[in-house]
Amino acid sequence: LFAGTLWINVNTGRAYLDDQLATHARDGATSLGLSISSQSVADDQAGLTAMVDAIFDSGDYAQVAVRAVDGSTRVERRQDLGNLTVPEWFLGWVSLDPPVGTADLTQGWKRLGTVEVRSHPGHAYEQLWANTYKAAVWYAIGVSGAAVMALLVLGWLLYPLRQIEHQAEAICNREFPPALPRPFAVELRRVVQAMNRLSEKVQSM
């Protein structure tokens, strides 16, 4: 139950963050494309670079690129995951693959190129790891508490078995202790009643 619930939570969180990253990339591409098109800097390399750098320097994007109609790259910026507070094994287990958001660059009815934006998954990894860690800790506490309670309850329910054992040893030594009390469990109650009758019979013999 613990492992299954944790797995479901992690996969649900990953699907939600994937959707958020996809939406973020689409919004970023649309915003950058409209800005470039409205300011008519698609043919100005310096202005184009400045606008790409402005959105890329926010740190929320892993890739920002402007490509011409023929597919050649006009401007492109990339960054890796960097230093994350997430274990390496978790990155390998939970893989986020943000999709690329695209938008067309236009001037009037003329298509000048394409904007490509990919969201940076660093914050998403850290958020998913934090949620998973908290859930694992709370589930571990819950499972440990349930195990302790189960042991205590089982010990209480099975206590009559130890009494039956002592009674049987006493009968073997020709000792006949008082009749055992009726336990809570129905199955053990029958055994105790049978042992009490056996003790009475052996004692009378």
N, CA and C of each residue as an Amber inpcrd file, in Angstrom:
protein
   615
   0.8260000  -1.2030000   0.0000000   0.0000000   0.0000000   0.0000000
   0.8650000   1.2590000   0.0000000   1.9110000   1.2090000   0.8160000
   2.8390000   2.3510000   0.8850000   3.5050000   2.5980000  -0.4670000
   4.0790000   1.5630000  -1.0440000   4.7870000   1.7150000  -2.3150000
   3.8330000   2.0990000  -3.4460000   2.6590000   1.4790000  -3.4690000
   1.7080000   1.7890000  -4.5310000   1.1920000   3.2130000  -4.4580000
   0.8640000   3.6690000  -3.2460000   0.3710000   5.0340000  -3.0840000
   1.4500000   6.0470000  -3.4290000   2.6780000   5.7830000  -2.9960000
   3.7700000   6.6970000  -3.3030000   4.0110000   6.7680000  -4.8070000
   3.9600000   5.6230000  -5.4760000   4.1610000   5.5870000  -6.9270000
   3.0710000   6.3820000  -7.6420000   1.8260000   6.2260000  -7.1920000
   0.7230000   6.9750000  -7.8060000   0.9190000   8.4720000  -7.5990000
   1.3060000   8.8800000  -6.3940000   1.5050000  10.2990000  -6.1090000
   2.6120000  10.8920000  -6.9730000   3.7110000  10.1550000  -7.1120000
   4.8340000  10.6570000  -7.9050000   4.4260000  10.8010000  -9.3700000
   3.7330000   9.8040000  -9.9080000   3.3360000   9.8720000 -11.3110000
   2.2740000  10.9400000 -11.5510000   1.3810000  11.1300000 -10.5960000
   0.3940000  12.1990000 -10.7330000   1.0650000  13.5600000 -10.7210000
   2.0270000  13.7320000  -9.7850000   2.7620000  14.9970000  -9.7330000
   3.5840000  15.2380000 -10.9870000   4.1870000  14.1780000 -11.5090000
   4.9860000  14.3280000 -12.7270000   4.1140000  14.7240000 -13.9180000
   2.9440000  14.1080000 -14.0480000   2.0400000  14.4580000 -15.1460000
   1.5760000  15.9070000 -15.0300000   1.2850000  16.3300000 -13.8030000
   0.8380000  17.7150000 -13.6050000   1.9450000  18.7010000 -13.9600000
   3.1740000  18.4130000 -13.5130000   4.2850000  19.3190000 -13.8040000
   4.6270000  19.3230000 -15.2860000   4.4960000  18.1720000 -15.9550000
   4.7070000  18.1420000 -17.4090000   3.7280000  19.0760000 -18.1220000
   2.4790000  19.0350000 -17.6920000   1.4820000  19.9350000 -18.2940000
   1.8180000  21.3940000 -18.0210000   2.2700000  21.6870000 -16.8010000
   2.6190000  23.0580000 -16.4620000   3.8110000  23.5460000 -17.2910000
   4.7960000  22.6840000 -17.4680000   5.9670000  23.0550000 -18.2690000
   5.5810000  23.2790000 -19.7320000   4.6860000  22.4360000 -20.2410000
   4.2380000  22.6010000 -21.6310000   3.4860000  23.9160000 -21.8040000
   2.6100000  24.2360000 -20.8510000   1.8680000  25.4970000 -20.9200000
   2.8020000  26.6900000 -20.8120000   3.7720000  26.5870000 -19.9250000
   4.7500000  27.6680000 -19.7450000   5.5520000  27.8950000 -21.0210000
   5.9530000  26.8040000 -21.6760000   6.7240000  26.9320000 -22.9200000
   5.8790000  27.5530000 -24.0330000   4.6220000  27.1250000 -24.1550000
   3.7470000  27.7020000 -25.1890000   3.5180000  29.1910000 -24.9490000
   3.2670000  29.5480000 -23.6900000   3.0440000  30.9640000 -23.3760000
   4.2900000  31.8000000 -23.6450000   5.4680000  31.2480000 -23.2850000
   6.7120000  31.9700000 -23.5410000   6.9770000  32.1590000 -25.0170000
   6.7390000  31.1030000 -25.8030000   6.9540000  31.2090000 -27.2520000
   5.9860000  32.2060000 -27.8810000   4.7330000  32.1480000 -27.4570000
   3.7400000  33.0890000 -28.0070000   4.0920000  34.5240000 -27.6520000
   4.4770000  34.7430000 -26.3970000   4.8180000  36.1030000 -25.9640000
   6.0330000  36.6440000 -26.7180000   7.0750000  35.8100000 -26.8300000
   8.2820000  36.2540000 -27.5370000   7.9980000  36.4720000 -29.0160000
   7.2280000  35.5870000 -29.6180000   6.9020000  35.7420000 -31.0300000
   6.1260000  37.0170000 -31.3030000   5.1460000  37.3240000 -30.4560000
   4.3820000  38.5550000 -30.6320000   5.2470000  39.7930000 -30.4350000
   6.1510000  39.7260000 -29.4410000   7.0290000  40.8720000 -29.1850000
   7.9470000  41.1380000 -30.3730000   8.5370000  40.0740000 -30.9140000
   9.4410000  40.2440000 -32.0540000   8.6770000  40.7480000 -33.2710000
   7.4870000  40.1640000 -33.4940000   6.7120000  40.5750000 -34.6650000
   6.2130000  42.0070000 -34.5370000   5.7420000  42.4000000 -33.3620000
   5.1710000  43.7350000 -33.1830000   6.2270000  44.8300000 -33.2560000
   7.4560000  44.5110000 -32.7900000   8.5120000  45.5160000 -32.8110000
   9.3500000  45.4670000 -34.0870000   9.0040000  44.5550000 -34.9680000
   9.6550000  44.4750000 -36.2770000  11.1780000  44.3570000 -36.1690000
  11.6100000  43.4740000 -35.2860000  13.0560000  43.2630000 -35.1330000
  13.4820000  41.9150000 -35.6960000  12.6010000  41.2640000 -36.4470000
  12.9460000  39.9540000 -36.9880000  14.1250000  40.0280000 -37.9320000
  14.2940000  41.1650000 -38.5970000  15.4250000  41.3260000 -39.5170000
  16.5990000  42.0350000 -38.8760000  16.4580000  42.4240000 -37.6180000
  17.5270000  43.1210000 -36.8960000  18.1890000  42.1190000 -35.9620000
  19.4020000  41.6740000 -36.3090000  20.0680000  40.6380000 -35.5350000
  20.3520000  41.1020000 -34.1140000  20.7930000  42.3480000 -33.9660000
  21.1040000  42.8560000 -32.6280000  19.8460000  42.9460000 -31.7690000
  18.7770000  43.4850000 -32.3300000  17.5250000  43.5790000 -31.5780000
  16.9510000  42.2130000 -31.2620000  17.0870000  41.3000000 -32.2210000
  16.5930000  39.9340000 -32.0190000  17.3480000  39.2590000 -30.8830000
  18.6570000  39.4210000 -30.8700000  19.4860000  38.8230000 -29.8160000
  19.1490000  39.4150000 -28.4560000  18.9320000  40.7220000 -28.4200000
  18.6040000  41.3770000 -27.1540000  17.2810000  40.8620000 -26.5900000
  16.2880000  40.6630000 -27.4230000  14.9910000  40.1790000 -26.9510000
  15.0750000  38.7300000 -26.4900000  15.8520000  37.9050000 -27.1930000
  16.0280000  36.5140000 -26.7800000  16.7740000  36.4510000 -25.4550000
  17.8240000  37.2660000 -25.3100000  18.5830000  37.2820000 -24.0640000
  17.7240000  37.7500000 -22.8980000  16.8340000  38.6970000 -23.1500000
  15.9970000  39.2270000 -22.0790000  15.0970000  38.1460000 -21.4850000
  14.4830000  37.3290000 -22.3380000  13.6030000  36.2790000 -21.8250000
  14.4010000  35.0870000 -21.3120000  15.5660000  34.8190000 -21.9120000
  16.3620000  33.6690000 -21.4860000  17.0080000  33.9200000 -20.1300000
  17.3910000  35.1580000 -19.8540000  18.0740000  35.4800000 -18.5970000
  17.1560000  35.3720000 -17.3860000  15.8680000  35.2050000 -17.5960000
  14.9690000  35.0240000 -16.4580000  15.2330000  33.6980000 -15.7430000
  15.8910000  32.7510000 -16.4440000  16.2420000  31.4710000 -15.8410000
  15.1550000  30.4270000 -15.8800000  14.0050000  30.7450000 -16.4550000
  12.8910000  29.8050000 -16.4850000  12.8930000  28.9130000 -17.7190000
  13.8700000  29.1160000 -18.6000000  13.8660000  28.3870000 -19.8690000
  15.1880000  27.6520000 -20.0690000  15.0820000  26.4230000 -20.5760000
  16.2670000  25.6420000 -20.8940000  16.7560000  25.9290000 -22.3060000
  15.8640000  26.3970000 -23.1700000  16.2390000  26.6800000 -24.5560000
  15.3160000  27.7570000 -25.1160000  15.9160000  28.7200000 -25.7520000
  15.1680000  29.7390000 -26.4990000  15.8800000  29.8980000 -27.8320000
  15.1500000  29.7250000 -28.9080000  15.7630000  29.7860000 -30.2270000
  14.8380000  30.4890000 -31.2100000  15.4590000  31.2000000 -32.1310000
  14.7350000  31.8240000 -33.2430000  15.3170000  31.2550000 -34.5230000
  14.4540000  30.6660000 -35.3530000  14.9230000  30.0310000 -36.5760000
  14.2560000  30.7010000 -37.7750000  15.0300000  30.7270000 -38.8520000
  14.5170000  31.3100000 -40.0900000  13.5520000  30.3410000 -40.7600000
  12.9470000  30.8060000 -41.8490000  11.9810000  29.9700000 -42.5580000
  12.6280000  28.7080000 -43.1030000  13.8790000  28.8050000 -43.5030000
  14.5630000  27.6380000 -44.0520000  15.0900000  26.6980000 -42.9740000
  14.8570000  27.0080000 -41.6950000  15.2890000  26.1470000 -40.6010000
  16.6190000  26.5160000 -40.0020000  17.3340000  27.4480000 -40.5760000
  18.6170000  27.8700000 -40.0110000  18.3850000  28.6440000 -38.7190000
  19.3820000  28.5980000 -37.8490000  19.2640000  29.2270000 -36.5320000
  19.7360000  30.6720000 -36.5940000  18.8660000  31.5780000 -36.1800000
  19.2260000  32.9900000 -36.0950000  19.8620000  33.3030000 -34.7400000
  19.1900000  32.9160000 -33.6690000  19.6790000  33.0970000 -32.3000000
  19.2460000  31.8840000 -31.4900000  20.1280000  31.4030000 -30.6240000
  19.7660000  30.2640000 -29.7660000  20.5280000  30.3600000 -28.4500000
  19.8330000  30.0960000 -27.3720000  20.4260000  30.0710000 -26.0340000
  19.9790000  28.7850000 -25.3500000  20.9240000  28.1450000 -24.6420000
  20.6390000  26.9020000 -23.9300000  21.2760000  26.9390000 -22.5450000
  20.6880000  26.1980000 -21.6100000  21.3120000  25.9820000 -20.3060000
  20.9150000  24.6000000 -19.7880000  21.8410000  23.9880000 -19.0390000
  21.5800000  22.6470000 -18.5200000  20.8380000  22.7320000 -17.1930000
  20.6950000  21.5760000 -16.5210000  19.9530000  21.5490000 -15.2680000
  20.6310000  22.3430000 -14.1670000  21.9570000  22.4140000 -14.2060000
  22.6700000  23.1420000 -13.1640000  22.7280000  22.3370000 -11.8730000
  23.0050000  23.0080000 -10.7700000  23.1230000  22.3640000  -9.4620000
  21.7470000  22.3200000  -8.7920000  21.1800000  21.1140000  -8.7350000
  19.8730000  20.9230000  -8.1220000  20.0180000  20.2000000  -6.7960000
  19.1150000  20.4740000  -5.8900000  19.0960000  19.7870000  -4.5930000
  18.2490000  18.5240000  -4.6980000  18.5080000  17.7550000  -5.7420000
  17.7510000  16.5370000  -6.0120000  18.7420000  15.4020000  -6.2410000
  18.5570000  14.2420000  -5.6090000  19.4800000  13.1190000  -5.8180000
  19.4990000  12.6680000  -7.2730000  20.6540000  12.1680000  -7.6910000
  20.8010000  11.7090000  -9.0610000  19.8590000  10.5490000  -9.3810000
  19.6780000   9.6380000  -8.4110000  18.8090000   8.4900000  -8.6690000
  17.3650000   8.9310000  -8.8940000  16.9670000  10.0230000  -8.2480000
  15.6060000  10.5070000  -8.4380000  15.4340000  11.0980000  -9.8330000
  16.4730000  11.7820000 -10.3090000  16.4140000  12.3300000 -11.6670000
  16.2970000  11.2210000 -12.7030000  16.9830000  10.0860000 -12.4370000
  16.8760000   8.9690000 -13.3690000  15.5530000   8.2380000 -13.2760000
  14.9690000   8.2240000 -12.0740000  13.7090000   7.5200000 -11.8720000
  12.5310000   8.3330000 -12.4030000  12.5140000   9.6210000 -12.0860000
  11.4320000  10.5080000 -12.5230000  11.9900000  11.4260000 -13.6090000
  11.6940000  11.1320000 -14.8310000  12.2480000  11.8870000 -15.9500000
  11.2070000  12.8670000 -16.4800000  11.5370000  14.1470000 -16.4120000
  10.6870000  15.1850000 -16.9870000  11.2590000  15.5910000 -18.3390000
  10.4310000  15.5760000 -19.3450000  10.8540000  15.9320000 -20.6940000
   9.9470000  17.0470000 -21.2130000  10.2700000  18.3000000 -20.8640000
   9.3860000  19.4010000 -21.2710000   9.3140000  19.5150000 -22.7880000
   8.1230000  19.6400000 -23.3370000   7.9940000  19.8050000 -24.7870000
   8.4140000  21.2060000 -25.2150000   8.6310000  21.3550000 -26.5040000
   9.0400000  22.6400000 -27.0640000   7.7860000  23.4030000 -27.4970000
   7.6790000  24.6450000 -27.0040000   6.6050000  25.5130000 -27.4560000
   7.0570000  26.3230000 -28.6590000   6.2150000  26.4410000 -29.6570000
   6.5850000  27.1510000 -30.8820000   5.5720000  28.2500000 -31.2030000
   6.0560000  29.2420000 -31.9030000   5.1950000  30.3270000 -32.3930000
   5.8250000  30.8770000 -33.6640000   4.9920000  31.3150000 -34.5920000
   5.4700000  31.8460000 -35.8620000   5.7980000  33.3310000 -35.7380000
   6.8440000  33.7330000 -36.4680000   7.1860000  35.1460000 -36.6090000
   6.6040000  35.6300000 -37.9290000   5.8110000  36.6550000 -37.8450000
   5.1630000  37.1580000 -39.0620000   5.3170000  38.6670000 -39.1660000
   5.2390000  39.1220000 -40.3710000   5.2110000  40.5610000 -40.6530000
   4.1640000  40.7740000 -41.7310000   2.9890000  41.2450000 -41.2700000
   1.8640000  41.2810000 -42.1890000   1.4040000  39.8660000 -42.4830000
   1.3640000  39.5080000 -43.7650000   1.0210000  38.1450000 -44.1630000
   2.2610000  37.3090000 -44.4450000   3.4230000  37.8650000 -44.2130000
   4.6670000  37.1700000 -44.5280000   5.2050000  36.4650000 -43.2870000
   5.5350000  35.1900000 -43.4320000   6.1100000  34.4060000 -42.3510000
   7.6270000  34.5440000 -42.3830000   8.1980000  34.9990000 -41.2590000
   9.6330000  35.2800000 -41.2100000  10.4430000  34.1930000 -40.5090000
   9.7910000  33.3640000 -39.7500000  10.5380000  32.3320000 -39.0330000
   9.7090000  31.7400000 -37.9090000  10.4120000  31.0920000 -36.9820000
   9.7510000  30.3850000 -35.8820000  10.5120000  30.6250000 -34.5850000
   9.7690000  30.7570000 -33.5090000  10.3460000  30.8450000 -32.1620000
  10.1410000  29.5030000 -31.4710000  11.2000000  28.9740000 -30.8640000
  11.1140000  27.7160000 -30.1250000  11.5460000  27.9700000 -28.6850000
  10.7270000  27.5130000 -27.7400000  10.9940000  27.7310000 -26.3090000
  10.7640000  26.4230000 -25.5670000  11.7320000  26.0630000 -24.7360000
  11.5940000  24.8840000 -23.8690000  11.7870000  25.3250000 -22.4190000
  10.8350000  24.9700000 -21.5690000  10.9070000  25.3720000 -20.1630000
  12.0170000  24.6070000 -19.4440000  12.5990000  25.2620000 -18.4370000
  13.6410000  24.6220000 -17.6230000  12.9690000  23.7680000 -16.5490000
  13.3050000  22.4760000 -16.4650000  12.6170000  21.6010000 -15.5020000
  13.2110000  21.6110000 -14.1020000  14.2010000  22.4660000 -13.8460000
  14.8730000  22.4440000 -12.5490000  13.9330000  22.6560000 -11.3770000
  13.1160000  23.7040000 -11.4420000  12.1800000  23.9750000 -10.3460000
  11.1570000  22.8520000 -10.2080000  10.7540000  22.2930000 -11.3290000
   9.7780000  21.1940000 -11.2840000  10.3830000  19.9650000 -10.6030000
  11.6490000  19.6500000 -10.9190000  12.3220000  18.5330000 -10.2510000
  12.4010000  18.7640000  -8.7440000  12.7750000  19.9690000  -8.3350000
  12.9100000  20.2510000  -6.9160000  11.5670000  20.1890000  -6.2040000
  10.5260000  20.6870000  -6.8480000   9.1950000  20.6270000  -6.2370000
   8.7110000  19.1880000  -6.1250000   8.9300000  18.4040000  -7.1780000
   8.4970000  17.0060000  -7.1560000   9.2690000  16.2150000  -6.1120000
  10.5740000  16.4850000  -5.9860000  11.3870000  15.7910000  -4.9850000
  10.9370000  16.1590000  -3.5770000  10.6710000  17.4360000  -3.3280000
  10.2320000  17.8690000  -2.0030000   8.9070000  17.2030000  -1.6290000
   7.9700000  17.1650000  -2.5650000   6.6780000  16.5310000  -2.2920000
   6.8290000  15.0340000  -2.0680000   7.6700000  14.3920000  -2.8740000
   7.8780000  12.9500000  -2.7310000   8.5410000  12.6260000  -1.4040000
   9.5300000  13.4360000  -1.0190000  10.2340000  13.1930000   0.2460000
   9.2830000  13.3360000   1.4380000   8.4700000  14.4000000   1.4210000
   7.5200000  14.5920000   2.5210000   6.5140000  13.4460000   2.5800000
   6.0080000  13.0410000   1.4110000   5.0440000  11.9420000   1.3910000
   5.6860000  10.6540000   1.8990000   6.9350000  10.3860000   1.5030000
   7.6120000   9.1650000   1.9430000   7.8060000   9.1620000   3.4530000
   8.1720000  10.3200000   4.0150000   8.3780000  10.4020000   5.4640000
   7.0730000  10.1480000   6.2080000   5.9930000  10.7940000   5.7570000
   4.7190000  10.6210000   6.4450000   4.1800000   9.2030000   6.2820000
   4.3600000   8.6260000   5.0990000   3.9200000   7.2470000   4.9090000
   4.7360000   6.2910000   5.7790000   6.0410000   6.5400000   5.8810000
   6.8910000   5.6870000   6.7260000   6.4580000   5.7670000   8.1830000
   6.1400000   6.9850000   8.6430000   5.6600000   7.1340000  10.0210000
   4.3400000   6.4010000  10.2070000   3.4510000   6.5430000   9.2280000
   2.1630000   5.8670000   9.3190000   2.3020000   4.3510000   9.3160000
   3.1650000   3.8350000   8.4410000   3.3660000   2.3830000   8.3720000
   3.9960000   1.8690000   9.6620000   4.9740000   2.6130000  10.1990000
   5.6060000   2.1930000  11.4480000   4.6010000   2.1850000  12.5950000
   3.7760000   3.2490000  12.6630000   2.7580000   3.2800000  13.7090000
   1.7550000   2.1560000  13.5710000   1.3520000   1.8650000  12.3260000
   0.4070000   0.7730000  12.1060000   1.0170000  -0.5760000  12.4800000
   2.3110000  -0.7480000  12.1920000   2.9700000  -2.0100000  12.5410000
   3.0390000  -2.1880000  14.0590000   3.3700000  -1.1070000  14.7700000
   3.4290000  -1.1870000  16.2320000   2.0500000  -1.5170000  16.8030000
   1.0230000  -0.8360000  16.2840000  -0.3300000  -1.1100000  16.7630000
  -0.7390000  -2.5450000  16.4610000  -0.3710000  -3.0420000  15.2870000
  -0.7200000  -4.4160000  14.9290000  -0.0450000  -5.4160000  15.8650000
   1.2120000  -5.1450000  16.1980000   1.9220000  -6.0540000  17.1200000
   1.2770000  -6.0480000  18.4980000   0.8910000  -4.8520000  18.9730000
   0.2550000  -4.7690000  20.2850000  -1.0900000  -5.4930000  20.3010000
  -1.8880000  -5.2770000  19.2390000  -3.1860000  -5.9220000  19.1800000
  -3.0420000  -7.4340000  19.0650000  -2.0960000  -7.8810000  18.2160000
  -1.8820000  -9.3230000  18.0810000  -1.3810000  -9.9340000  19.3920000
  -0.5040000  -9.1990000  20.0800000  -0.0290000  -9.6940000  21.3720000
  -1.1640000  -9.8550000  22.3670000  -2.1010000  -8.8910000  22.3480000
  -3.2450000  -8.9670000  23.2610000  -4.1780000 -10.1140000  22.8740000
  -4.4050000 -10.2780000  21.5610000  -5.3130000 -11.3310000  21.1020000
  -4.7270000 -12.7240000  21.3300000  -3.3990000 -12.8350000  21.1870000
  -2.7640000 -14.1570000  21.2800000  -2.2540000 -14.4770000  22.6800000
  -2.4970000 -13.5870000  23.6310000  -2.0620000 -13.8460000  25.0060000
  -2.6520000 -15.1520000  25.5540000  -3.9210000 -15.4940000  25.2500000
  -4.4580000 -16.7750000  25.7390000  -3.6630000 -17.9850000  25.2930000
  -2.9630000 -17.9070000  24.1560000  -2.1500000 -19.0550000  23.7280000
  -1.0400000 -19.3450000  24.7310000  -0.4360000 -18.2970000  25.2670000
   0.6140000 -18.5100000  26.2690000   0.0240000 -19.0920000  27.5550000
  -1.2000000 -18.6590000  27.8850000  -1.8510000 -19.2420000  29.0540000
  -2.1560000 -20.7230000  28.8470000  -2.5890000 -21.0670000  27.6220000
  -2.8580000 -22.4740000  27.3170000  -1.5790000 -23.2960000  27.4160000
  -0.4700000 -22.7140000  26.9300000   0.8130000 -23.4170000  27.0190000
   1.1830000 -23.6940000  28.4670000   1.0390000 -22.6840000  29.3330000
   1.3630000 -22.8840000  30.7530000   0.4260000 -23.9070000  31.3910000
  -0.8450000 -23.8790000  30.9950000  -1.7940000 -24.8390000  31.5440000
  -1.4290000 -26.2650000  31.1420000  -1.0440000 -26.4600000  29.8790000
  -0.6680000 -27.7990000  29.4110000   0.5750000 -28.3030000  30.1410000
   1.5760000 -27.4210000  30.3470000   2.7770000 -27.8220000  31.0820000
   2.4370000 -28.1760000  32.5290000   1.4990000 -27.4060000  33.0990000
   1.1030000 -27.7010000  34.4810000   0.4270000 -29.0570000  34.5760000
  -0.4490000 -29.3980000  33.6020000  -1.1190000 -30.6980000  33.6070000
  -0.1050000 -31.8200000  33.4750000   0.9240000 -31.6070000  32.6290000
   1.9830000 -32.6240000  32.5010000   2.7080000 -32.8500000  33.8330000
   2.7950000 -31.8270000  34.6550000   3.4550000 -31.9310000  35.9600000
   2.4690000 -32.2830000  37.0790000   1.2660000 -32.7360000  36.6880000
   0.2110000 -33.1250000  37.6240000  -0.2120000 -31.9580000  38.5190000
  -0.2140000 -30.8170000  37.9180000  -0.7350000 -29.6410000  38.5930000
  -1.9710000 -29.1730000  37.8400000  -2.9360000 -28.6580000  38.5650000
  -4.2060000 -28.2900000  37.9450000  -4.5810000 -26.8720000  38.3740000
  -4.1140000 -25.8890000  37.5980000  -4.4000000 -24.4960000  37.9330000
  -5.8740000 -24.1780000  37.7150000  -6.3320000 -23.0310000  38.2230000
  -7.7410000 -22.6460000  38.0110000  -8.0510000 -22.5420000  36.5230000
  -9.3340000 -22.6840000  36.2080000  -9.7660000 -22.6220000  34.8100000
  -9.4030000 -21.2630000  34.2010000  -8.9680000 -21.3160000  32.9660000
  -8.5860000 -20.0840000  32.2720000  -9.8220000 -19.2610000  31.9230000
  -9.7010000 -17.9350000  31.9360000 -10.8310000 -17.0910000  31.5340000
 -11.0910000 -17.2140000  30.0350000 -12.3130000 -16.9480000  29.6630000
 -12.6720000 -17.0310000  28.2430000 -12.0680000 -15.8410000  27.5000000
 -11.2840000 -16.1160000  26.4500000 -10.6630000 -15.0090000  25.7010000
 -11.6610000 -14.3200000  24.7760000 -11.1790000 -13.2080000  24.1840000
 -12.0300000 -12.4280000  23.2950000 -12.2480000 -13.1360000  21.9600000
 -11.1910000 -13.7240000  21.3920000 -11.2880000 -14.3800000  20.0820000
 -12.1190000 -15.6590000  20.1900000 -13.0760000 -15.8170000  19.2840000
 -13.9770000 -16.9630000  19.3380000 -13.2160000 -18.2660000  19.1610000
 -12.2650000 -18.2990000  18.2050000 -11.5200000 -19.5290000  17.9340000
 -10.7140000 -19.9530000  19.1650000 -10.0470000 -18.9930000  19.8000000
  -9.2660000 -19.3230000  20.9950000 -10.1860000 -19.6720000  22.1700000
 -11.3760000 -19.1050000  22.1930000 -12.3090000 -19.4040000  23.2840000
 -12.6440000 -20.8900000  23.3010000 -12.8300000 -21.4640000  22.1050000
 -13.1480000 -22.8850000  22.0290000 -11.9850000 -23.7390000  22.5350000
 -10.7690000 -23.3420000  22.1800000  -9.5910000 -24.0970000  22.6230000
  -9.4580000 -24.0220000  24.1390000  -9.6840000 -22.8270000  24.7130000
  -9.5730000 -22.6540000  26.1620000 -10.6290000 -23.5010000  26.8790000
 -11.8410000 -23.5020000  26.3480000 -12.8890000 -24.3210000  26.9600000
 -12.5280000 -25.8030000  26.9270000 -11.9580000 -26.2380000  25.7940000
 -11.5510000 -27.6420000  25.6790000 -10.4270000 -27.9620000  26.6610000
  -9.4640000 -27.0440000  26.8240000  -8.3660000 -27.2760000  27.7550000
  -8.8720000 -27.2870000  29.2020000  -9.8300000 -26.4230000  29.5150000
 -10.3900000 -26.4240000  30.8710000 -11.0930000 -27.7400000  31.1700000
 -11.8570000 -28.2610000  30.2050000 -12.5180000 -29.5520000  30.4070000
 -11.4950000 -30.6640000  30.5460000 -10.4080000 -30.5970000  29.7290000
  -9.3580000 -31.6070000  29.8300000  -8.7180000 -31.5830000  31.2080000
  -8.4640000 -30.3690000  31.7100000  -7.8450000 -30.2500000  33.0340000
  -8.7360000 -30.8500000  34.1090000 -10.0450000 -30.5910000  34.0160000
 -10.9730000 -31.1430000  34.9960000 -11.0140000 -32.6730000  34.9380000
 -11.0350000 -33.2030000  33.7070000 -11.1010000 -34.6570000  33.5510000
  -9.8530000 -35.3320000  34.0830000  -8.6720000 -34.7580000  33.7290000
  -7.4290000 -35.3730000  34.1870000  -7.3240000 -35.2880000  35.7170000
  -7.7650000 -34.1490000  36.2640000  -7.7080000 -33.9790000  37.7110000
  -8.6060000 -34.9900000  38.4100000  -9.8130000 -35.2460000  37.8720000
 -10.7170000 -36.2300000  38.4920000 -10.1610000 -37.6460000  38.3690000
  -9.4290000 -37.9300000  37.2770000  -8.8320000 -39.2570000  37.1230000
  -7.7070000 -39.4550000  38.1220000
